[in-house]
Amino acid sequence: MKYKYSISGIMIGCLVIISNIILSCSRIPNEETRTIDNKTHIGIQNAFVKVTFNKKTGQIDSIYNKPTKDNYIKNEKGGNIFRLFANTTSMPFLRAGAQDNAYGGVLIDPNSCTINSYSVKEDENLKTLEIIYLHENTQLQVALKVGLHNASGTFDTHLAVKNVGSKTVSVYTAFPYFTGICLGNDKDTNLTVNMWDRGYPSVKAWERPIGGIYGKDVSMQWQTVYEPVKKQGLAVIVQDKDFSNKVISTFPEGGMASFYFDKKQIDAGKAQIWPSAKILAYNGNWRTAAKAYHAWFSKNIKTRKVPNWYKEEVTTRSSTWFPSKGAVAKNKETGQEDVFTSFEQLHSLFSKPIFGNNINDCMEIAMWNEGVNRWPETYGPWMSSGFIDFRSDLGGLEAFKKGVEICHKYGRRVAMYVAAYGARKTSPMFEGDWEKFAIKNRNGKPVLDYRQGDEIYGAFNCPGYKPWQDNLIRVCTMLAKTGVDEIRLDEFGFPFRPCYNEAHAHESPFNANKWMRNCLKRIREATDKINPDFFISTEFYMDYFHESTNGALIMDCSGSEIDAMKIAMPNYLSLSYHASAPEAAITGAIMSKTENQRRNWAWSKVGTEKPKDYDEDFVIDLRWHELHPTFANAVTYGDITEWDPIAENDPKWMGHLWKSEAYWVLTGGHVDARPLKDGKVLVRLPELPENVKVAYEFNVETLKMNEIPIKHNDKDIYVSLKSAVSAVLFPLPDCPALPIINQQMVKGEQGEEVQIAVSLLAPWQKDKQRIDLSRIECKAPGFQVNDHLDGNTRIFTIPLTEVTLEGKFYYTILGDCLKVKRWFTIKR
């Protein structure tokens, strides 16, 4: 059913009658969406939200959250909802903030238009209000639609602009464009998320402009303002499946805007449609909005799943380099067996990382290409040479493949470094014309990022230039064919890099997001033909990267809050380099360090700065790498509670509560692993399933486990913890049994053996018959495993022989139990 109204004297009486009927109906407590129509306002409402427009000004003047009784539009003049810039003579400023400049043209708001008509369309469980505005001067007709479902505080907005005049009109558009927003009575309590890279919550919403160009300053197409005391928020999700050029920002005037900076020419009689936007008036914190973005994104964009091998095998991931040409030559001169002289010894590098620790499931390795031999001076910071081939001094392709095979034999995964933007200008791939590949600025000069003083080594190459894409595909497929498991495309991130290189024939110099998306898609399509389970990562995050990639590095510290990307894109993995073991445990990242120290505090302007009392002399190793495999389904691959646990007697304690189908896990503590001040901490949990009856605290430093009580009072749930860094298991009734491990080195018949005694713990299970030692097994890649039963214990032994390699190795207990992974060391 559709109603249509015209603003005329004839209809006023009818409007009053209809308004009275609707207002009387609105007193009936139900959740159906209803129309608001009276002398001054038109709108729609349900049990959760009321949205109204002023008929005189055309402005949106209420987004009323009914549960919190708060109208988020605090500006008496209204809150706008769109802004057009017609027939401009200059390009708008591409930066966060209000767009108040007409740029030599005409600035068009709802209040500079007249409302020609409005109508309400009824569908099942949905009402859609359409308002038709007309701007007399430009003869632009603006059609705004607002659709509200029955049982939701979420409404979808749509914008179309039609030229009903006789002359072509050019238009820039900001939609939505809200002003006058304030949650509650104090704007200083309003917070937002800095969407740079991973996204950083808890930023003051209105102190300064936050955000900027999508692909440069902003990595996701959503934004929220939230008020944590009243637990409410207002969010905008830009439903742009084409990831077009835009500036997304909040600004001090209570503003939230998505500004599209591609100028559109609208010919007479033609119309232009912009991407719709979903608006959420919600009860919760910023995570509510992040999950809503995840729901929209995963429905409209097919993202990469984490390969099963990665979920099952990778807890620790570090980085190192192959030795330099000179070092390899010296090693060969010594004739010693234990020095590195060939790719075949690749496995030995897992214990010798540059970044990270010596216990690693996956190692990313750089300096593998022949350019290191051709230009020895490039070893170190000048990693990029166009990647010619595998180094001849280390045995070339066949030796490399053999080295990868040995790593796989012992359950190790190999990742390779690829510089995705830069290349040395003398690389043979350029055939003497390196500038043809380069990103160039508006003055026609290459964007030079590889230099030392005045000497230029190379430039950033344009991911929108097909020959450069072809080169990246050549390198990535060359690596994939050797059997490696991951490629990290270093430098890729912050993809908005305008390019004016005439050789590239770009439709627009600003289409960098479009080029990057195409580049990554082509790389992924090529590697999928070789290995569909190939893992591709980058240096920084970008939401549409996840269409083709699996993860990105985290190098800065996000502090006590979880990063926004972790919630909005839960399968887009965080790969830490500099994070300490406690930080990785608390944030759910794939760890790199076993020690408690963060050594690099990159980009503290958006992340967390190093605390003044941070003690860099206090260094200990933790064993999160051995706990993570047991809890990974919750901590890295599960869900997180809307609100975090809080330590009521220790402000330095931080933590998160994670969910999986079989159990929940709390990870928390002091991020530097310093002992608790009073030897214990009382932690209030935000929620916990009623059928969780027991809890077990693991000391992440020692692996010592203790059962702890769960205390309930009238409203709250508490646990008392004693460890500086804890992992607390909350098993659900169907949670599999937990293996209890007793590991030692013993002398066997043929020599030394690793002996692993396993018993099972599961007092939470209703069906005790599930505790059956015959349904568990031990796997140790590269080794033989023997076993026998000894009462309520199963004994596994791993015999070690004289030909066994030196280094770190692991075994896994799995089957009808929680998975447990432990490491052992072989020394000669």
C-alpha positions in Angstrom: 0.0 0.0 0.0 1.3 3.5 -0.9 0.1 6.9 0.3 1.0 10.1 -1.5 0.5 13.6 -0.2 1.0 17.0 -1.8 1.8 20.1 0.2 -1.3 22.2 -0.6 -4.1 24.0 1.2 -6.6 21.4 0.0 -4.7 18.6 1.9 -4.2 20.4 5.3 -7.5 19.3 6.8 -6.9 15.7 5.7 -3.4 15.8 7.1 -4.7 16.8 10.5 -7.3 14.1 10.6 -4.7 11.5 9.5 -2.3 12.8 12.1 -4.9 12.5 14.9 -5.6 8.9 13.9 -2.0 8.0 13.8 -1.2 9.7 17.1 -4.0 7.9 18.8 -2.7 4.6 17.3 0.8 5.4 18.5 -0.3 5.0 22.1 -1.0 1.3 21.5 2.1 -0.6 22.7 3.3 -2.6 19.7 6.4 -2.8 17.6 4.8 -2.1 14.2 6.3 0.8 12.3 3.9 3.8 12.2 3.7 7.0 10.3 3.9 10.4 11.9 2.1 13.2 10.0 0.9 16.4 11.5 1.1 20.2 10.7 4.8 20.5 11.3 6.3 17.0 10.8 6.5 13.9 8.7 8.2 10.8 9.9 8.1 7.2 10.9 8.5 5.4 14.3 8.4 2.0 16.0 9.0 0.8 19.5 12.7 1.6 19.3 13.3 4.7 17.3 11.4 7.8 16.0 12.7 9.7 12.9 11.0 13.0 11.9 11.5 15.7 9.3 10.4 19.3 9.7 8.0 20.1 6.8 9.0 23.8 6.7 12.8 23.3 6.7 13.0 19.8 5.3 15.7 19.0 7.9 15.8 15.8 9.9 15.2 17.1 13.4 14.8 13.9 15.5 16.5 10.5 15.7 14.9 9.6 19.0 16.2 6.5 20.8 13.0 5.4 22.7 14.6 3.1 25.2 17.1 5.8 26.4 14.6 8.6 25.8 17.2 10.6 23.9 16.9 12.6 20.7 20.3 12.6 19.1 19.7 15.7 17.1 20.2 18.5 19.6 20.4 21.3 17.0 17.1 23.3 17.0 17.6 24.2 13.3 17.7 20.5 12.5 20.4 18.0 11.7 20.5 18.1 7.8 20.7 14.6 6.1 22.3 15.5 2.8 24.4 18.2 1.3 25.0 18.9 -2.4 27.6 21.1 -4.1 26.4 22.0 -7.5 28.3 23.6 -10.4 31.5 24.1 -8.4 34.5 25.8 -9.9 37.1 24.0 -7.7 37.5 20.6 -6.1 36.4 20.3 -2.5 38.9 19.8 0.3 39.7 16.2 0.8 40.0 16.1 4.5 38.0 15.3 7.7 35.7 18.0 8.8 32.6 20.0 7.9 32.0 20.8 4.2 30.7 24.4 4.5 32.3 25.8 1.4 30.3 26.1 -1.9 33.6 25.9 -3.9 32.4 28.5 -6.3 29.1 26.8 -6.9 25.8 26.4 -5.0 25.5 24.6 -1.7 22.2 22.7 -1.4 20.8 21.6 1.9 17.2 20.4 2.7 16.5 23.9 4.1 17.4 25.5 0.8 14.9 23.3 -1.0 11.1 23.0 -0.8 9.3 19.8 -0.1 7.2 19.0 -3.2 5.6 15.9 -2.0 6.0 12.9 0.3 4.6 9.4 0.4 4.7 6.3 2.6 5.0 2.8 1.1 4.0 -0.2 3.2 5.6 -3.6 2.8 5.6 -6.5 5.2 7.4 -5.5 8.4 8.6 -2.3 6.7 7.5 1.3 6.0 9.4 3.5 3.7 9.0 7.3 3.8 9.9 9.1 0.6 10.4 12.9 0.5 10.8 14.8 -2.8 12.7 18.0 -2.5 13.2 20.6 -5.2 16.0 23.2 -5.4 14.6 26.0 -7.6 17.9 27.6 -8.7 19.5 24.5 -10.1 16.3 22.5 -10.8 17.6 19.5 -9.0 15.0 17.2 -7.5 16.2 15.2 -4.5 14.4 12.0 -3.6 15.1 10.9 -0.1 13.9 7.5 1.2 13.9 6.3 4.8 12.9 2.7 5.4 12.2 1.5 9.0 11.5 -2.1 9.9 9.1 -3.1 12.7 11.4 -4.5 15.3 14.6 -2.5 14.9 16.2 0.7 15.7 17.9 0.6 12.3 16.7 2.5 9.3 18.0 2.6 5.7 18.4 5.8 3.8 18.6 6.2 0.0 19.3 9.3 -2.1 18.7 10.0 -5.8 19.1 13.4 -7.5 17.3 14.1 -10.8 17.9 17.1 -13.1 14.4 18.4 -14.0 15.8 21.4 -15.7 17.2 22.0 -19.2 20.9 22.4 -18.5 23.5 19.9 -17.3 24.4 20.3 -13.6 27.6 19.0 -11.9 27.3 17.7 -8.4 29.4 16.6 -5.5 27.4 14.9 -2.7 27.7 14.4 1.0 25.3 11.6 2.1 24.5 11.2 4.9 25.5 14.5 6.2 24.4 14.9 9.9 24.9 18.0 12.1 23.9 18.8 15.6 24.4 15.3 17.0 24.9 14.8 20.7 24.2 11.7 22.8 23.0 12.6 26.3 23.4 16.1 27.7 27.2 16.4 27.7 29.0 16.3 24.3 32.3 15.7 26.1 31.1 12.2 27.1 30.5 11.3 23.4 33.2 9.0 22.0 34.0 7.8 18.5 36.4 5.4 16.7 39.5 6.6 14.8 39.2 4.4 11.7 42.9 4.6 10.8 44.3 1.1 10.0 42.8 -1.3 12.6 40.4 1.3 14.1 40.9 2.8 17.6 37.9 3.3 19.9 37.5 5.8 22.7 38.4 9.0 20.9 36.6 12.2 21.9 33.9 12.6 19.3 33.7 16.3 18.9 37.0 17.8 19.9 38.5 17.8 16.4 37.7 16.3 13.0 38.3 12.5 13.0 38.6 10.5 9.8 39.5 11.5 6.3 39.9 9.9 2.9 38.7 6.3 2.7 41.8 4.3 1.8 44.2 6.8 3.4 42.9 7.9 6.8 39.9 5.6 7.1 39.9 1.8 6.6 36.2 0.9 6.9 33.0 2.4 5.6 31.3 2.9 9.0 31.4 5.3 11.9 29.7 5.5 15.2 29.3 8.0 18.1 28.6 6.3 21.4 28.0 7.2 25.0 29.4 4.5 27.4 27.6 5.7 30.6 24.1 5.5 29.1 25.2 2.6 26.9 23.8 4.1 23.6 25.1 5.0 20.2 24.4 6.3 16.7 26.1 4.7 13.8 26.3 5.2 10.0 27.1 2.3 7.7 27.8 3.3 4.1 26.5 0.5 2.0 28.9 1.1 -0.9 29.7 -2.2 -2.6 31.9 -0.4 -5.1 34.1 1.2 -2.4 34.0 4.5 -4.3 36.0 7.6 -3.5 34.8 9.3 -0.3 35.8 11.2 2.8 34.2 9.7 6.0 34.5 11.8 9.1 33.1 13.2 12.3 33.6 16.9 13.2 33.0 19.3 16.1 29.7 20.6 15.0 28.1 17.3 16.0 28.8 16.2 12.4 28.9 12.8 10.8 29.4 12.7 7.0 30.2 10.6 4.0 31.4 13.0 1.3 31.7 11.6 -2.3 34.4 13.5 -4.1 33.9 12.2 -7.6 32.0 14.9 -9.5 28.9 13.7 -11.2 27.5 15.3 -14.4 23.7 15.1 -14.4 22.2 15.8 -17.8 18.7 17.2 -18.2 16.1 14.6 -17.5 18.6 12.2 -16.0 19.2 11.0 -12.4 22.1 10.0 -10.2 21.9 7.5 -7.3 24.4 7.3 -4.5 25.0 4.3 -2.2 22.5 3.9 0.5 23.4 4.3 4.2 22.2 2.3 7.2 21.6 4.4 10.3 21.6 2.7 13.8 20.2 4.2 16.9 21.2 1.5 19.3 21.7 0.5 22.9 25.2 -0.8 23.5 28.7 0.4 22.8 30.8 0.8 19.6 30.9 -3.0 19.1 27.2 -3.0 18.3 28.0 -0.9 15.2 31.1 -2.9 14.3 29.0 -6.1 14.3 26.4 -4.4 12.1 29.1 -3.5 9.6 30.3 -7.1 9.7 26.8 -8.3 8.9 26.4 -5.9 6.0 29.9 -6.6 4.6 29.8 -10.4 4.9 26.4 -10.4 3.2 27.6 -8.3 0.2 31.3 -9.1 -0.1 32.7 -12.6 -0.2 35.7 -12.5 2.2 38.5 -15.0 2.5 38.2 -17.8 5.1 41.1 -18.6 7.3 42.6 -21.9 5.8 42.1 -24.9 8.1 45.8 -25.5 8.3 46.3 -22.0 9.7 43.7 -22.4 12.3 45.0 -25.8 13.3 48.7 -25.1 13.2 49.7 -21.5 13.6 49.9 -19.8 16.9 53.3 -18.1 16.6 54.6 -16.3 13.5 57.9 -14.4 13.3 60.1 -12.9 10.7 63.8 -13.2 9.6 66.1 -12.7 6.7 68.4 -15.1 4.8 72.0 -14.1 5.4 73.7 -11.6 3.1 75.8 -12.6 0.1 79.0 -11.8 2.0 77.9 -13.8 5.1 77.0 -16.9 2.9 80.4 -16.7 1.2 82.1 -16.6 4.6 80.0 -19.5 5.9 81.0 -21.6 2.8 84.7 -20.9 3.5 84.5 -22.3 7.0 83.3 -25.7 5.9 81.2 -26.1 9.0 78.0 -28.1 8.8 76.0 -25.9 11.2 76.4 -22.6 9.4 73.9 -21.4 6.8 75.0 -22.0 3.2 71.9 -23.3 1.4 68.1 -22.9 1.1 67.9 -26.5 2.2 68.7 -25.3 5.7 65.6 -23.1 5.8 64.2 -25.0 8.8 67.1 -23.8 11.0 66.0 -20.2 10.6 62.9 -20.8 12.6 65.0 -20.6 15.7 66.8 -17.5 14.6 64.3 -14.7 13.9 65.0 -11.0 13.6 61.5 -10.1 14.8 59.9 -12.4 17.3 60.9 -15.5 19.2 62.6 -18.9 18.6 59.4 -21.0 18.9 57.6 -20.5 15.6 54.9 -22.3 13.6 55.3 -20.0 10.6 58.3 -17.9 9.6 58.3 -15.0 7.2 61.6 -14.7 5.4 63.1 -11.8 3.3 66.2 -11.4 1.2 65.5 -14.5 -0.9 65.7 -13.0 -4.3 68.7 -12.8 -6.7 68.7 -9.0 -6.4 70.6 -9.5 -3.2 73.5 -10.9 -5.2 73.2 -8.5 -8.1 73.1 -5.4 -5.8 74.7 -6.4 -2.4 74.1 -2.9 -1.1 70.3 -3.5 -1.3 70.6 -6.0 1.6 68.8 -4.6 4.6 66.4 -1.7 4.1 66.3 -1.8 0.3 64.4 -5.0 0.1 62.8 -4.5 -3.3 64.4 -5.2 -6.6 61.4 -6.5 -8.7 62.2 -10.0 -7.4 64.1 -11.6 -10.2 64.6 -15.2 -9.1 65.8 -17.3 -6.2 69.3 -16.6 -5.0 71.9 -18.6 -6.8 74.4 -18.5 -3.9 71.9 -20.4 -1.8 71.2 -23.1 -4.4 68.5 -21.6 -6.4 65.0 -23.0 -7.0 65.6 -26.7 -6.4 67.4 -26.1 -3.1 64.6 -23.7 -2.0 61.9 -26.3 -2.7 63.9 -28.9 -0.7 64.1 -26.5 2.2 60.3 -26.0 2.2 59.7 -29.7 2.1 61.9 -30.2 5.2 60.0 -27.4 7.0 56.7 -29.1 6.2 58.0 -32.5 7.4 58.4 -31.0 10.9 55.0 -29.2 10.8 56.4 -25.7 10.0 54.9 -23.2 7.6 56.9 -20.9 5.3 55.9 -17.3 4.5 57.8 -15.2 2.1 58.3 -11.5 1.9 57.3 -9.5 -1.2 57.6 -5.7 -1.5 54.4 -4.9 -3.3 55.0 -1.2 -4.1 58.7 -0.6 -4.5 61.4 -1.8 -6.8 64.9 -0.8 -7.6 64.9 1.4 -10.7 67.7 -0.6 -12.2 65.7 -3.8 -12.0 65.7 -5.6 -15.4 61.9 -5.9 -15.3 61.7 -2.2 -16.1 63.7 -2.6 -19.3 65.4 0.7 -18.7 62.1 2.7 -18.3 61.4 2.6 -14.6 59.4 5.9 -14.6 56.8 4.2 -16.8 55.7 2.1 -13.8 55.9 4.7 -11.1 53.1 6.5 -9.3 53.4 10.1 -10.3 52.2 13.3 -8.7 50.2 16.0 -10.4 53.5 17.6 -11.5 54.4 14.4 -13.4 57.2 13.5 -10.9 57.6 9.9 -9.6 56.7 9.3 -6.0 60.2 8.5 -4.7 60.3 6.5 -1.5 63.6 4.7 -1.9 66.5 7.0 -1.5 69.5 7.7 0.7 70.3 11.4 0.8 70.2 12.6 -2.8 70.7 9.1 -4.3 67.5 7.6 -5.6 67.2 3.8 -5.5 63.7 3.4 -6.7 60.1 4.4 -6.7 56.7 3.2 -5.6 55.0 1.5 -8.6 51.3 1.9 -9.4 49.1 -1.0 -8.5 46.7 0.2 -11.2 49.3 -0.3 -14.0 48.7 -3.7 -15.5 52.4 -4.5 -16.2 53.2 -4.0 -12.5 50.3 -6.1 -11.5 51.6 -8.8 -13.9 55.0 -8.6 -12.2 53.5 -9.1 -8.8 51.5 -12.1 -10.1 54.7 -13.5 -11.6 56.5 -13.3 -8.2 53.6 -14.6 -6.2 52.9 -17.6 -8.4 56.6 -18.3 -8.6 56.6 -18.6 -4.8 53.3 -20.5 -4.6 54.6 -23.2 -7.0 57.5 -23.9 -4.6 55.0 -25.0 -1.9 55.4 -22.0 0.4 52.3 -21.4 2.5 52.0 -17.6 2.7 53.1 -14.4 1.0 53.1 -11.1 2.8 52.7 -8.2 0.4 54.7 -5.6 2.4 54.0 -1.9 1.9 50.4 -2.6 0.8 48.0 -0.7 3.0 46.7 2.9 2.9 46.0 2.3 -0.8 44.7 5.8 -1.7 47.7 7.1 -3.7 46.6 9.3 -6.6 48.5 8.7 -9.8 48.9 11.1 -12.7 51.2 8.9 -14.8 50.0 9.4 -18.3 51.3 6.0 -19.4 48.7 4.4 -17.2 45.8 6.0 -18.9 43.8 6.2 -15.6 40.2 7.2 -16.0 40.7 9.3 -12.8 43.9 9.9 -10.9 41.9 9.2 -7.7 40.7 5.6 -8.5 43.4 4.1 -6.3 41.0 1.9 -4.3 39.6 0.5 -7.5 43.1 -0.3 -8.8 44.2 -1.9 -5.6 41.1 -4.0 -5.3 41.6 -5.3 -8.9 45.3 -5.9 -8.2 44.7 -8.0 -5.2 41.9 -9.9 -6.9 44.2 -10.8 -9.8 46.9 -12.0 -7.4 44.5 -14.1 -5.5 42.9 -15.6 -8.6 46.4 -16.6 -9.8 47.5 -18.2 -6.6 44.2 -20.0 -6.1 44.9 -22.0 -9.2 48.0 -23.3 -7.6 46.9 -23.5 -3.9 43.3 -22.4 -2.8 44.5 -22.6 0.8 47.3 -20.1 0.2 47.5 -17.4 2.9 48.1 -13.8 1.7 48.7 -11.0 4.2 49.7 -7.3 3.8 51.4 -4.6 6.0 48.3 -2.7 6.9 44.5 -3.2 7.1 41.8 -2.1 4.6 38.3 -3.6 4.7 38.1 -4.6 1.0 41.6 -6.2 1.2 39.8 -9.0 3.1 38.1 -9.9 -0.1 41.5 -11.3 -1.3 43.7 -11.4 1.8 43.7 -13.1 5.2 45.5 -10.8 7.6 47.8 -7.9 8.2 50.5 -6.8 10.6 49.9 -5.0 13.8 52.8 -3.0 15.0 51.2 -0.3 17.2 49.6 -0.8 20.6 45.8 -0.5 20.9 45.8 -0.3 24.7 43.0 -1.7 26.8 40.3 -1.6 24.1 40.1 -4.2 21.4 40.6 -2.8 17.9 37.6 -2.1 15.8 38.7 -4.3 12.8 38.8 -7.3 15.2 35.0 -7.0 15.8 34.0 -5.7 12.3 36.0 -8.4 10.5 36.6 -11.2 12.9 38.3 -13.5 10.4 40.7 -10.8 9.2 43.7 -11.9 11.3 45.9 -9.7 13.4 49.6 -10.7 12.9 51.7 -9.2 15.6 55.4 -8.3 15.3 56.2 -6.0 18.1 53.4 -6.9 20.6 54.4 -8.6 23.8 53.1 -12.0 24.7 50.6 -10.6 27.2 49.3 -8.1 24.6 48.8 -10.8 22.0 47.0 -13.0 24.6 44.7 -10.2 25.7 43.9 -8.9 22.1 43.6 -12.3 20.4 46.4 -11.6 17.9 48.7 -14.2 16.3 51.7 -13.8 18.5 55.3 -13.2 17.6 57.0 -12.7 21.0 57.1 -15.1 23.9 58.6 -12.3 26.2 56.6 -9.8 28.1 58.2 -6.8 26.5 56.9 -4.6 23.7 60.0 -3.1 22.1 58.4 -0.8 19.5 55.7 1.8 20.1 55.0 2.7 16.5 52.3 5.3 15.7 51.5 6.2 19.3 49.6 9.2 18.0 46.7 6.8 17.2 47.6 3.8 19.4 48.9 3.8 22.9 52.1 5.5 23.9 54.6 3.8 26.1 53.7 4.3 29.7 56.1 6.4 31.7 56.5 3.7 34.3 57.1 0.9 31.7 60.0 -1.2 33.1 62.1 -2.4 30.1 64.5 -4.1 32.5 61.8 -6.5 33.7 61.9 -9.3 31.1 60.3 -12.7 31.4 59.1 -15.4 29.0 55.5 -16.5 29.0 53.9 -19.6 27.6 50.8 -18.2 25.8 52.1 -20.0 22.7 51.3 -23.3 24.5 47.9 -22.1 25.8 46.6 -20.5 22.6 46.0 -23.7 20.6 43.7 -24.9 23.4 41.7 -21.6 23.5 42.1 -20.3 19.9 38.5 -21.2 18.9 37.4 -18.5 21.4 40.2 -16.0 21.7 41.2 -15.7 18.0 38.4 -17.3 16.0 35.4 -16.8 18.3 33.2 -13.9 19.5 33.8 -11.3 22.2 31.4 -9.9 24.7 29.8 -6.5 24.1 31.4 -5.1 27.3 34.8 -6.0 28.8 35.6 -7.4 32.3 36.6 -4.8 34.8 39.1 -5.1 37.6 37.6 -3.2 40.5 40.8 -2.9 42.6 43.5 -2.6 39.8 43.3 0.1 37.1 46.3 -1.3 35.2 44.6 -4.7 34.7 43.0 -5.1 31.3 41.2 -8.0 29.7 38.5 -9.4 27.3 36.0 -12.2 27.5 35.8 -14.5 24.5 33.1 -17.0 23.4 33.1 -20.3 21.6 30.5 -23.0 21.3 32.2 -25.2 23.9 33.7 -22.7 26.3 34.3 -19.1 27.2 37.8 -17.7 28.0 38.9 -14.6 29.8 42.3 -13.3 28.9 43.6 -10.5 31.0 46.3 -9.1 33.3 49.1 -6.5 33.3 50.2 -5.9 29.7 53.9 -5.9 30.9 53.3 -9.0 33.0 54.3 -7.2 36.2 53.0 -9.1 39.3 49.6 -8.0 40.8 50.0 -5.3 43.4 48.0 -7.1 46.1 48.7 -10.5 44.8 45.2 -10.9 43.5 42.6 -8.9 41.5 38.8 -9.0 41.7 37.4 -9.0 38.2 33.7 -8.3 37.4 32.5 -10.1 34.3 30.0 -8.5 32.0 28.1 -11.7 31.5 28.4 -15.5 31.7 26.1 -18.4 30.6 24.0 -19.7 33.5 25.1 -23.3 32.8 28.8 -22.5 33.4 29.5 -23.8 36.9 33.3 -24.1 37.2 36.2 -21.9 36.2 40.0 -22.6 35.9 42.7 -19.9 36.0 45.9 -20.6 34.1 49.0 -18.7 34.9 50.3 -17.7 31.4 53.9 -17.6 32.7 54.0 -21.1 34.3 51.0 -22.9 32.9 49.9 -23.7 36.5 46.2 -24.2 36.7 43.8 -23.8 39.6 40.0 -24.1 39.9 38.5 -20.8 41.1 35.1 -20.0 42.4 32.5 -18.0 40.4 30.8 -15.5 42.7 27.3 -14.2 42.1 25.5 -11.3 43.8 22.2 -9.6 42.9 23.5 -8.2 39.6 27.1 -9.0 39.1 29.5 -12.0 38.5 33.0 -12.0 39.9 36.2 -14.1 39.8 39.3 -13.5 41.8 42.6 -14.0 40.0 46.1 -14.3 41.2 48.3 -14.3 38.0 49.9 -11.3 36.5 48.6 -12.6 33.1 45.7 -15.1 33.2 43.7 -17.3 30.9 40.5 -18.4 32.6 38.5 -21.3 31.1 34.7 -21.3 31.6 33.6 -24.7 30.2 30.1 -25.2 29.1 28.5 -28.6 29.9 29.3 -30.1 26.5 32.9 -28.9 26.6 35.4 -31.7 25.8 37.8 -32.9 28.4 40.9 -30.9 29.1 44.2 -33.0 28.7 46.5 -32.6 31.7 50.1 -33.0 30.5 53.2 -34.2 32.3 56.2 -34.0 29.9 59.8 -35.0 30.5 62.9 -36.3 28.7 63.7 -39.9 29.6 66.2 -42.5 28.5 64.7 -45.2 26.3 65.9 -48.4 24.9 67.3 -46.7 21.8 68.3 -43.5 23.4 66.7 -40.3 24.6 62.8 -40.0 24.4 60.2 -37.3 25.0 57.7 -38.8 27.4 54.2 -37.3 27.6 51.8 -38.5 30.3 48.2 -37.5 29.6 45.2 -37.6 31.9 41.8 -36.0 31.2 39.8 -33.5 33.3 36.1 -32.9 32.7 34.1 -32.5 36.0 31.7 -30.1 34.1 30.4 -32.9 31.8 27.1 -34.5 32.6 28.1 -37.6 30.6 31.2 -38.9 32.3 31.5 -41.7 29.8 32.9 -39.3 27.3 36.2 -39.3 29.3 37.9 -42.0 27.3 41.7 -42.1 26.9 41.4 -44.4 23.9 39.8 -41.6 21.9 42.8 -39.2 22.1 46.0 -39.3 20.0 49.4 -37.5 19.9 50.8 -36.2 16.7 54.4 -35.0 16.4 55.3 -33.9 12.8 58.5 -35.5 11.6 58.6 -38.1 14.5 57.4 -41.5 15.4 55.0 -41.6 18.3 54.5 -44.7 20.5 51.9 -45.1 23.3 50.5 -47.3 26.0 47.8 -47.1 28.8 48.8 -46.9 32.4 45.6 -46.9 34.5 44.0 -43.4 34.1 47.0 -42.1 32.2 48.0 -42.5 28.6 51.7 -42.4 28.0 53.1 -41.2 24.6 56.8 -41.4 23.8 58.7 -39.7 21.0 62.0 -41.5 20.3 64.9 -39.2 19.3 67.6 -40.5 17.0 71.1 -39.4 16.0 69.8 -38.0 12.7 67.1 -35.9 14.3 67.6 -32.2 13.5 68.6 -29.8 16.3 66.0 -27.2 17.3 62.5 -26.6 18.6 59.7 -29.1 17.8 56.1 -29.7 18.9 53.5 -32.3 19.5 49.7 -32.0 19.7 47.2 -33.9 21.8 43.9 -34.1 20.0 40.8 -36.2 19.5 37.8 -36.3 21.9 39.3 -33.6 24.0 40.4 -30.0 23.9 43.5 -29.6 21.8 46.8 -29.1 23.6 50.1 -28.2 22.0 53.5 -28.4 23.7 57.1 -27.8 22.5 60.3 -29.6 23.2 64.0 -28.8 22.4 66.7 -31.0 20.9 70.3 -30.0 21.4 73.4 -31.7 20.2 
